[in-house]
């Protein structure tokens, strides 16, 4: 009797363990994400930022490397008639083709509107701009209509890194998000329940904690996610030249500091600070039923720096894999979906994992660390 009475509970528990975050947050658990960066989003046209137009072979290579989610940065405004706000059908077809390749590989896909010459994210003021608001409605109605039949492997993200500095600008951004959400939902079909992503102010966890105290209004409950980005510490992740206020970090994380180049060791922004930041996002959003996408993160590759050779160069590269691994594991453990920023250009000061011409993996150590494998040891 006791066994029979407990059996339904045990079955339910197993089901919950099998489907915890896919039911709640839609993206895979754990998420191993990759950005098709500097490719579809140049305002000057696809393939004009030193990366070719994407191919099915590239998407296949990304999937084969172990990634399960792809974020596609797009430039809708740069590919639209500025009088009618109609998106160029050739560009729409290009984006759709990439989405189809991703879906064929069973990948989850996030389509956004990226920097796109700053038409939205650099022009958020204290009042609503009717032109910006009209574009938001028009573009997302067209995008949503194109993909109305796609299932929940496809998500839409309304912006990228909206420049918001105060509560007045945040209120304006929320209005633009309301327009984005209503445009998508009004197309019906699968768009009624599609997961939609809205970006925190400056995609900053800290800024979100003070400015993003309310969410946009969605007629479909429980289908909104928040996006943040993480490039901390700046001196390790993005800084490519010393400044008067401080120098670059080459080495990051416990066990990965250099004894021969101590001035290049990270002095802040290491493991405990990552965990603290991600816990803040978890408390503000995830614990309230609002999943979080870590839409971009990464650190530049300093191969080619003349002062980085031999064991020091190895330690730098190893610390990058440790940073990647730590971000991925910490984000997933805090209910966040991490998506690595790859801008192609696999060379100095880049984030590139794949040769965009041959589609080969050119940084297998980082790719492994970003998809659940171990980082390189410090040796």
TIPAVEX-58859 format. One record per atom (N, C-alpha, C): x, y, z; residue in three letters. Coordinates in steps of 0.05 Angstrom, whole numbers, plus 5000, padded with zeros to 4 digits. Example, Ala and Ser with C-alpha at 12.3 -4.5 7.8 and 13.67 -1.06 7.14 Angstrom:
2
526448865156Ala 524649105156Ala 526449345156Ala 525749555142Ser 527349795143Ser 525850015157Ser 
This chain:
379
501749765000Unk 500050005000Unk 501750255000Unk 503750255017Unk 505450495019Unk 506850544992Unk 507850324980Unk 509250354954Unk 507450464933Unk 504950354932Unk 503050444912Unk 502250734917Unk 501950814941Unk 501151094947Unk 503351284940Unk 505851194941Unk 508151374936Unk 508851374906Unk 507951174891Unk 508751154863Unk 508051404847Unk 505551504848Unk 504951744832Unk 506751984839Unk 507352004865Unk 509152224873Unk 511952184861Unk 512851934862Unk 515551884851Unk 515651944821Unk 513451854807Unk 513351914778Unk 513352214773Unk 511752354788Unk 511652644785Unk 514352774790Unk 515752674811Unk 518352784817Unk 520352744794Unk 520152504782Unk 521952444759Unk 521352624736Unk 518752674731Unk 518052854709Unk 519053134713Unk 518853224738Unk 519753504744Unk 522753524741Unk 524253304748Unk 527153304745Unk 527853304715Unk 526253174699Unk 526853164670Unk 526253434656Unk 524253574665Unk 523353814650Unk 523254064668Unk 525254124684Unk 524954354702Unk 525054624688Unk 527154684674Unk 527454944662Unk 526354964634Unk 526154744620Unk 524954764593Unk 522054844595Unk 520754754616Unk 517954834620Unk 517655124629Unk 519555204646Unk 519455464658Unk 520755674640Unk 523155624631Unk 524655824617Unk 524955784587Unk 523955564577Unk 523955504549Unk 526755414538Unk 528855554545Unk 531455484534Unk 532455224547Unk 534355084535Unk 535254824546Unk 536554864573Unk 536554654588Unk 537854654614Unk 539754414616Unk 542354464618Unk 543654724618Unk 543754844589Unk 543955114588Unk 544255254563Unk 547155284556Unk 547855214532Unk 550555264520Unk 550055434495Unk 550355694498Unk 549555874476Unk 551856004462Unk 551256084437Unk 553256204419Unk 551956424402Unk 553356644399Unk 552456874383Unk 553656864355Unk 551956894335Unk 552756934307Unk 553457234304Unk 555557324317Unk 556157604319Unk 557557724295Unk 557157984291Unk 558458134269Unk 557858014242Unk 555457914238Unk 554857774213Unk 552257874200Unk 550057834214Unk 547457924203Unk 546758214211Unk 548258324230Unk 547458584241Unk 548958834231Unk 550958814213Unk 552259054204Unk 550259234189Unk 550059484196Unk 548259664181Unk 549059694152Unk 551559634146Unk 552559654118Unk 551859404102Unk 550759204114Unk 549958964099Unk 551158704110Unk 549758484106Unk 550758224115Unk 553458164103Unk 555358084120Unk 557958004110Unk 559858224105Unk 559258474115Unk 561058704110Unk 562958764133Unk 562758614155Unk 564558664177Unk 566558434179Unk 567858374157Unk 570058184156Unk 569157894162Unk 566557844162Unk 565557574164Unk 563757524140Unk 563957294128Unk 562157234105Unk 559257184114Unk 557457184095Unk 554757104101Unk 554756824113Unk 553056764132Unk 553156494145Unk 552256274126Unk 553156034132Unk 552455804116Unk 551355584133Unk 549955394121Unk 549055164136Unk 551355014149Unk 553555004135Unk 555954864146Unk 556854994172Unk 556755254174Unk 557555394198Unk 555655314221Unk 553055324216Unk 551055254237Unk 551454964245Unk 551854794226Unk 552354514232Unk 554854474250Unk 556954634244Unk 559354624260Unk 558954714289Unk 557354924292Unk 556655024319Unk 555154814334Unk 553154694322Unk 551654484335Unk 553454244342Unk 555154164324Unk 556953934328Unk 558853984351Unk 559554244356Unk 561454314378Unk 560154294405Unk 557454264406Unk 556054224432Unk 554354454440Unk 554054664424Unk 552254874431Unk 549354794425Unk 547554894441Unk 544754824437Unk 542955064433Unk 544155304433Unk 542555554430Unk 544255744413Unk 542955884394Unk 544256084378Unk 542656344380Unk 544056554385Unk 542956824384Unk 543756964358Unk 541857064343Unk 542457184318Unk 541957484320Unk 544157644322Unk 543857934322Unk 543058034294Unk 541058204293Unk 539958294267Unk 539758604266Unk 539558704241Unk 539358994236Unk 536959044219Unk 534659054232Unk 532159084217Unk 531759374206Unk 532459574222Unk 532059844214Unk 533859914190Unk 536259814191Unk 538159864169Unk 537359724143Unk 535459544145Unk 534459394122Unk 531559444117Unk 530659684123Unk 527859754120Unk 527560024106Unk 525360054092Unk 524660304079Unk 523960504101Unk 525260734101Unk 524860924123Unk 522361094121Unk 520861054100Unk 518261184097Unk 515960994104Unk 516060754094Unk 513960564098Unk 514560374122Unk 517060354130Unk 517960174151Unk 517659884143Unk 517659834117Unk 517559554107Unk 520359434105Unk 520659204117Unk 523259064117Unk 523858954089Unk 526258984080Unk 527158874055Unk 526658574054Unk 525158474035Unk 524558184034Unk 527058014031Unk 529058114018Unk 531557964015Unk 532857914042Unk 532958124058Unk 534158104084Unk 532457914102Unk 529857944101Unk 528057774117Unk 528657484109Unk 528957424083Unk 529457154074Unk 532157054084Unk 534157224085Unk 536757144095Unk 536557064124Unk 535257224141Unk 534957154169Unk 533356894172Unk 531256864157Unk 529556624158Unk 531156374151Unk 532956404131Unk 534556174123Unk 536356084146Unk 537656274160Unk 539356204183Unk 537656074205Unk 535356184211Unk 533556064231Unk 532855774223Unk 532255734198Unk 531555464189Unk 533855264192Unk 536255354186Unk 538555184191Unk 538855114220Unk 538455304237Unk 538655254266Unk 536455054275Unk 534055104267Unk 531854924274Unk 532354644264Unk 533454614240Unk 534054354229Unk 536054204246Unk 537854344260Unk 539754224278Unk 538754204307Unk 536154254311Unk 534854234337Unk 535954434357Unk 536754664347Unk 537754874364Unk 535455064371Unk 535755184394Unk 533955404402Unk 535155664390Unk 533455854383Unk 534356094368Unk 533156344381Unk 534856544384Unk 533856804393Unk 534457004370Unk 532357134359Unk 532757344339Unk 532157604353Unk 534057794350Unk 533758054363Unk 533858284343Unk 533658524353Unk 534558754338Unk 536958864353Unk 539258864339Unk 541858924352Unk 542259224353Unk 544859314353Unk 545359594354Unk 544059744331Unk 544459634307Unk 542859724284Unk 543060034280Unk 545560134281Unk 546060424278Unk 544860584300Unk 544060464322Unk 543060604346Unk 540360724344Unk 538760644324Unk 536160774319Unk 534360764344Unk 534560544359Unk 532960514383Unk 534660564408Unk 536760404411Unk 538060394437Unk 539660644444Unk 540360804424Unk 541861054430Unk 539961294430Unk 537361254429Unk 535461474427Unk 533061444446Unk 533661344470Unk 531561314490Unk 531561554509Unk 529561724506Unk 529461964522Unk 527261944543Unk 526562184553Unk 524462194574Unk 521662184563Unk 521362214537Unk 518762214524Unk 518762014501Unk 516361924494Unk 516061724473Unk 516561854446Unk 518261744429Unk 518661834402Unk 516761684384Unk 514761824372Unk 512761674356Unk 513961514333Unk 516161614321Unk 517361464299Unk 518561204309Unk 520061214331Unk 521260974342Unk 519060774350Unk 516960874362Unk 514760704371Unk 513360574346Unk 513060724325Unk 511760614301Unk 513560404288Unk 516160454288Unk 517960254277Unk 517959994293Unk 517860024320Unk 517759784336Unk 515359614329Unk 513059744326Unk 510659604319Unk 510759474292Unk 511759634272Unk 511759534244Unk 513759304241Unk 516259344251Unk 518259144247Unk 517458874260Unk 516558894285Unk 515958644299Unk 513458504289Unk 511558664278Unk 509258534265Unk 510158374241Unk 511958494225Unk 512958344201Unk 514558104209Unk 516358134228Unk 518057904237Unk 516257684248Unk 514457764265Unk 512657564278Unk 510957424257Unk 509957564237Unk 508357444216Unk 509957244200Unk 512457314195Unk 514157134179Unk 514556864194Unk 514756874220Unk 515456634236Unk 513056534252Unk 510656604245Unk 508356544261Unk 507956244265Unk 508856084246Unk 508455794248Unk 510655644262Unk 512755784270Unk 515055654284Unk 514355604313Unk 515355374323Unk 514755304351Unk 516555454370Unk 516555374395Unk 517955524416Unk 520955474416Unk 522055344395Unk 524955354392Unk 525855634384Unk 524055804376Unk 524656074367Unk 523656274387Unk 525456454395Unk 524756674413Unk 525356944400Unk 523957154407Unk 524457424397Unk 525457594420Unk 527457764414Unk 528557954434Unk 528258234422Unk 527058414438Unk 526258674427Unk 528558874422Unk 530758844435Unk 532959034433Unk 535658894438Unk 537659054444Unk 540358944449Unk 541459054475Unk 542559304474Unk 543659424498Unk 542559714500Unk 540059744508Unk 538760004509Unk 540060194529Unk 540860424520Unk 542160624537Unk 540160764553Unk 539860684578Unk 537960804597Unk 539360884622Unk 538961134631Unk 540361234654Unk 538761304678Unk 536061324675Unk 534461404697Unk 531661294694Unk 529961344714Unk 527261224714Unk 525561334691Unk 525961584683Unk 524361694661Unk 524961544635Unk 527561504630Unk 528261354606Unk 527361064607Unk 527460954631Unk 526560674635Unk 523560654628Unk 521960854636Unk 519160854630Unk 518660864600Unk 520261024586Unk 520061034557Unk 520760764544Unk 522860634554Unk 523660374543Unk 521460164548Unk 520160174572Unk 517959994577Unk 515760024557Unk 515160274550Unk 513060324530Unk 513860204503Unk 516360234495Unk 517260104470Unk 517059804472Unk 517659694495Unk 517359404498Unk 514459314497Unk 512659484508Unk 509759414506Unk 508959404476Unk 509959594460Unk 509359594432Unk 510459344418Unk 512859264425Unk 514159024414Unk 512458774421Unk 511658754446Unk 510158524456Unk 507358514442Unk 506058734441Unk 503358744429Unk 503458684399Unk 505558774386Unk 505858724357Unk 506158424352Unk 507758284369Unk 508158004365Unk 505657844372Unk 504457904395Unk 502057764404Unk 499757794384Unk 499458024372Unk 497158084355Unk 497257914329Unk 499457794322Unk 499557634298Unk 498457354303Unk 497957284328Unk 496557034334Unk 498256784330Unk 496956554326Unk 498356304322Unk 500356244345Unk 502656144338Unk 504656074358Unk 505856324372Unk 505456554360Unk 506456794372Unk 504856874397Unk 502556764400Unk 501056814424Unk 502456724449Unk 503856494447Unk 505256384470Unk 508356384467Unk 509356514446Unk 512256514442Unk 513656664465Unk 515956554474Unk 517556704494Unk 518756954482Unk 518557174495Unk 519657424487Unk 521657524507Unk 523757654497Unk 525957744514Unk 526158044514Unk 526258164538Unk 526658454540Unk 529258504555Unk 530658714546Unk 533358764556Unk 533258954580Unk 534958894600Unk 535359064623Unk 536659324613Unk 536359544628Unk 537759794621Unk 540759754619Unk 541859814595Unk 544659764589Unk 545359474592Unk 543359304593Unk 543759014598Unk 545558964622Unk 545159134642Unk 546759134667Unk 545159014690Unk 546258824704Unk 544958714727Unk 544558924748Unk 546659084753Unk 546459294773Unk 544359504766Unk 544359594741Unk 542359784732Unk 539559674734Unk 539259424728Unk 536659294729Unk 535559304758Unk 537359264777Unk 536559244805Unk 535259504815Unk 535959734803Unk 534859984812Unk 532760104793Unk 532960034767Unk 531260164747Unk 529059974736Unk 529659714735Unk 527659534723Unk 525959404745Unk 524459574758Unk 522859484781Unk 520059384773Unk 519359444748Unk 516859334737Unk 517459214709Unk 515759034701Unk 516058904675Unk 514059024655Unk 514558994629Unk 512559074609Unk 510058904613Unk 507859004601Unk 505358854602Unk 505158654579Unk 504558404586Unk 504258194566Unk 501558064570Unk 499858064549Unk 497257934551Unk 497457634556Unk 499857514550Unk 500257234555Unk 502057214580Unk 500957114602Unk 502557104627Unk 504756894625Unk 506956954639Unk 509156764642Unk 510756704617Unk 510956894599Unk 512456844574Unk 514457074569Unk 515357214589Unk 517357424586Unk 519957344600Unk 522157404587Unk 524857364598Unk 526257634598Unk 528257654615Unk 529957894617Unk 532757824607Unk 534058004592Unk 536757964582Unk 538758154596Unk 540958044604Unk 543258204614Unk 545758104599Unk 547858274600Unk 550458204588Unk 552558224610Unk 554858094606Unk 556858094627Unk 559658084615Unk 561058314617Unk 563858334609Unk 565458454632Unk 565658304654Unk 566958394678Unk 568958184687Unk 571458264695Unk 572458544695Unk 573158644667Unk 572658894663Unk 573159024637Unk 576058984628Unk 577959004648Unk 580758994640Unk 581558714629Unk 580058504637Unk 580558244626Unk 578958184602Unk 576458274602Unk 574558194581Unk 574858354555Unk 575258614558Unk 575058784534Unk 577458974530Unk 578859044551Unk 580959254549Unk 583259154532Unk 583959314511Unk 586059224492Unk 588459404492Unk 588659594511Unk 590959764514Unk 590959884542Unk 593359924554Unk 593460044580Unk 592560334579Unk 591460424601Unk 590460694604Unk 591860824628Unk 591561084630Unk 592761234653Unk 591561134680Unk 589061054679Unk 587760974704Unk 588260684712Unk 589460524693Unk 589960244700Unk 590760084675Unk 591659834680Unk 592659664659Unk 590859424654Unk 591459294632Unk 590059054624Unk 590558824643Unk 588658644645Unk 589058394660Unk 589358164639Unk 591458004642Unk 591857774624Unk 590957514637Unk 590757514664Unk 590357264678Unk 588057304698Unk 586257104698Unk 583757124714Unk 583256864729Unk 582556884754Unk 581456664769Unk 583456514787Unk 582256384807Unk 583756244827Unk 585556024814Unk 588056034820Unk 589955844808Unk 591055924781Unk 590056144770Unk 590956224744Unk 592456484744Unk 593356584767Unk 594956824768Unk 597856764762Unk 599156954750Unk 601956924741Unk 603857014763Unk 605956864767Unk 608056944786Unk 610257114771Unk 610257094745Unk 612357244729Unk 611257504719Unk 608657534717Unk 607457794708Unk 605257874727Unk 605957914753Unk 603857964773Unk 602158214768Unk 603258414753Unk 601758654748Unk 599458604728Unk 599458374715Unk 597358314696Unk 595258124708Unk 595458064733Unk 593357894746Unk 590858054752Unk 588557934750Unk 586058064757Unk 586158124787Unk 585258364794Unk 585158454822Unk 582258484831Unk 580358434814Unk 577558454821Unk 575958304800Unk 573358274805Unk 571558144786Unk 571957854782Unk 572957714802Unk 573457424799Unk 571057264809Unk 571457014817Unk 569356824821Unk 567056924840Unk 567857024863Unk 565757104883Unk 564057334873Unk 565257514857Unk 563757734847Unk 561857654825Unk 562657454808Unk 560757344789Unk 558357214803Unk 558957054823Unk 556756914837Unk 554957124850Unk 556057334861Unk 554457534874Unk 552657684854Unk 553757754831Unk 552157884810Unk 549957704800Unk 550557454794Unk 548557274784Unk 546457214805Unk 547257204830Unk 545257164851Unk 543357404853Unk 544357644847Unk 542657874847Unk 540457854825Unk 541357764801Unk 539357724780Unk 537457504786Unk 538457294799Unk 536757074806Unk 534557164826Unk 535357324846Unk 533457414866Unk 531357604854Unk 532357784836Unk 530457984825Unk 528557864805Unk 529457674789Unk 527857584767Unk 527257284769Unk 529257114769Unk 528856824767Unk 527056724789Unk 527556814814Unk 525956714836Unk 523056814836Unk 522557004818Unk 519857104815Unk 518556994789Unk 519756794778Unk 518656664754Unk 519356794728Unk 521356974728Unk 522157114703Unk 524957014696Unk 525256834676Unk 527856734668Unk 529756964658Unk 532256914660Unk 534257104652Unk 536156984631Unk 536557134609Unk 538457064588Unk 540957224592Unk 543257094594Unk 545857224594Unk 546657244565Unk 545657444551Unk 545857454522Unk 548557484510Unk 550457594525Unk 553157624516Unk 555057604539Unk 557357474535Unk 559657484554Unk 562057384539Unk 564357424550Unk 566857324537Unk 569257494545Unk 571557404536Unk 574057564541Unk 575757534515Unk 577157754509Unk 578657754484Unk 581057574485Unk 581857474462Unk 584157304459Unk 586657484454Unk 588657464472Unk 590957644469Unk 593357504456Unk 592757284441Unk 594957164425Unk 595957384406Unk 598557414405Unk 599757624388Unk 600857854404Unk 600257874429Unk 601358084446Unk 604358024450Unk 606158204444Unk 609058144445Unk 610058064472Unk 608758154493Unk 609758084520Unk 608557824531Unk 606857694515Unk 605557444523Unk 606757214506Unk 608557064517Unk 609756844503Unk 610056614522Unk 610656384510Unk 611356144526Unk 609256074547Unk 610256034571Unk 608455954593Unk 606456164600Unk 607156414597Unk 605256634603Unk 602956634583Unk 603556594558Unk 601456584538Unk 599556344543Unk 600756114550Unk 599055884556Unk 597255954580Unk 598356074601Unk 596756134625Unk 594556324618Unk 595056524601Unk 592956704593Unk 590756554579Unk 591456384560Unk 589356234545Unk 587856044563Unk 589355924582Unk 588055744601Unk 586055894619Unk 586856134627Unk 585156284645Unk 582556374630Unk 582756424604Unk 580356484588Unk 578456244588Unk 579456004586Unk 577655774586Unk 576455734614Unk 577955804635Unk 576955784662Unk 574755994666Unk 575156234656Unk 573156444657Unk 570556354643Unk 570856254619Unk 568556154604Unk 567055944619Unk 568555744629Unk 567255524643Unk 565855624669Unk 567155804683Unk 565955904707Unk 563356064702Unk 563456234682Unk 561056384674Unk 558756194667Unk 559355994650Unk 557255814641Unk 556055654665Unk 557755554682Unk 556755394704Unk 555355564725Unk 556355794731Unk 555055964751Unk 552456064740Unk 552356154715Unk 549856254703Unk 547656034703Unk 548355804694Unk 546355584693Unk 545455514721Unk 547255524741Unk 546455454768Unk 544655664781Unk 544755904770Unk 543056124780Unk 540556164763Unk 539955974745Unk 537655984729Unk 537856174706Unk 540256234697Unk 540756414675Unk 541856254651Unk 541056344626Unk 541856204602Unk 544256354589Unk 546756244591Unk 549056384580Unk 549456344551Unk 550056564536Unk 550556564507Unk 553056714501Unk 555156574493Unk 557756684488Unk 557756874464Unk 559257094466Unk 559457284444Unk 561757204426Unk 561157134401Unk 563157064381Unk 562957264358Unk 565057424354Unk 564957624333Unk 566457534308Unk 567057274306Unk 568557174284Unk 571457264287Unk 572757324265Unk 575457434266Unk 577257294286Unk 577957034282Unk 579456884302Unk 582356974303Unk 582857204315Unk 585557304317Unk 585857474343Unk 587957634345Unk 588357794369Unk 586057974374Unk 585357994400Unk 583158174409Unk 580458094399Unk 580057844392Unk 577457744382Unk 576357544402Unk 573957454396Unk 572557254412Unk 572057004395Unk 573256984371Unk 572456784352Unk 573056504360Unk 571156334356Unk 571456044361Unk 571555884335Unk 570356004313Unk 570155854288Unk 571356024265Unk 572755894247Unk 573556024222Unk 571056054205Unk 570256294200Unk 567656334186Unk 567856264156Unk 570156204146Unk 570456124118Unk 570655814115Unk 572155684132Unk 572355394131Unk 570355264150Unk 569255414169Unk 567355324189Unk 568655144210Unk 571255124210Unk 572654954229Unk 572855094256Unk 572954924277Unk 573355034304Unk 576255114306Unk 576855374312Unk 579555464314Unk 580455504343Unk 578555484362Unk 579255504390Unk 577755284405Unk 578655034401Unk 577254804413Unk 577254804443Unk 579354914455Unk 579454924484Unk 577255094496Unk 576755324484Unk 574655504493Unk 571955384487Unk 571655264463Unk 569055144455Unk 568354924475Unk 570254764483Unk 569754544502Unk 568854664529Unk 570254864539Unk 569554984564Unk 566855114564Unk 565955214541Unk 563455354538Unk 561055164535Unk 561654904531Unk 559554704527Unk 559554484548Unk 560554554572Unk 560354374594Unk 562854214599Unk 564954244583Unk 567454104588Unk 569254254607Unk 571554134614Unk 573354264633Unk 575054484620Unk 575854674636Unk 577854874626Unk 580554754625Unk 582354884610Unk 585154804611Unk 586254834639Unk 587954654648Unk 589154684675Unk 591254904675Unk 591755034698Unk 593755254698Unk 596555154694Unk 597254904701Unk 599954794699Unk 601854974713Unk 
